[in-house]
Amino acid sequence: MTTGASPQPDPYIAEAERRAREVERKVTRAHLKPPPKLTLSQWADRYGILSSEASARPGPFSVAEAPYQREPMDVVGDPAVPLVVLEWASQVGKTQILTLHVCYIIDQDPGPILHVQPTLAMAETFSKDRVAPAIRDTERLRGKVADVRTRNSGNALLHKQFPGGQLAIGGANSPAGLAARAIRYLHLDEVDRFPPSAGTEGRPSAVAESRTATFPNAKIIKSSSPTLEGFSEIDEPYQLSDQREYWVPCPHCRYEQRLVFGGRDLDHGLKWETLEGGELHAYYVCEACGATSEEADKRWMLAHGRWIAAHPERSVPGFRINALYSPFFTWFRLVTATRSSSSSSVAAGLRIA
């Protein structure tokens, strides 16, 4: 019995199979390829969106609008830094940084997140006004967090799931929300307004921090505008940090200085006077040359400023800034707000001496 010769492979089929294997390899590499390692400020400049619910100027985020945000943002987004302290006045962009950090985590380095506000009602407001619009408007996050309208979507008001992690948003006055799960990323926002105890659990921030113990790469952000001196929970860790403050040059003599409230107590700083007709004029007097800078000079000053640490030998980065630096809140409005407010905590929250 004789056997015939083996049939020769069809060259067209062989080529098609080779191309199919190449396509499969490319698809596999694309899925396994890690996302680009961007700093938080780079990611925000490329993908960040200011939603209409949270910003008077909605649209693409730009760190150039408030240059003092760049360094704190990049430290907040740095996985090698376990703790960051932000003692920031109202109106300087602290909450926007935390919102962008949530979006950054979902896209770049997923893990379980707990964001804590002083009360459950404030947590719900933060979710509705900040987080939900940011997820909706950020194209980079499309498909990573399910549509809230989908049944069993994993996207509820205070709990949102995404590939590789989940976001829980809680109130410091709700002990159950602080102790429910292990957390890699922890945001403690407005800690000066936290209640002294989360039920019988103890200090809310301490309860929440204990949830990060199982993660060797845990990240904690403590942030707040301060309230009354001597009763400020955010000032305690700031005083133990490297104490960075933002120094800006005078447009006239280039002398670097911290922006401070002058009033009647100092020869320099923020000053104001009532002009003829009753109009209030707010301006800034340089500590070195005594020259006057107007609101229009602020953008140049911010662009040429830098963070300087009082204690660079310390390991914990702490950033402190007052509302004089805010490009979103004019000196005129600041003077008006602090003069008219009967609340010392409001004044402290805006000013930070």
Beta strands, then each sheet from edge to edge (+ up, - down):
strand 1: 49-50
strand 2: 59-60
strand 3: 83-88
strand 4: 113-117
strand 5: 159-162
strand 6: 165-171
strand 7: 185-189
strand 8: 219-224
strand 9: 244-249
strand 10: 256-258
strand 11: 269-274
strand 12: 280-285
strand 13: 292-293
strand 14: 306-309
strand 15: 318-321
sheet 1: 1+ 2-
sheet 2: 5+ 6- 4- 7- 8- 3- 15- 9- 10+
sheet 3: 5+ 6- 4- 7- 8- 3- 15- 9- 14+
sheet 4: 11+ 12- 13+
end
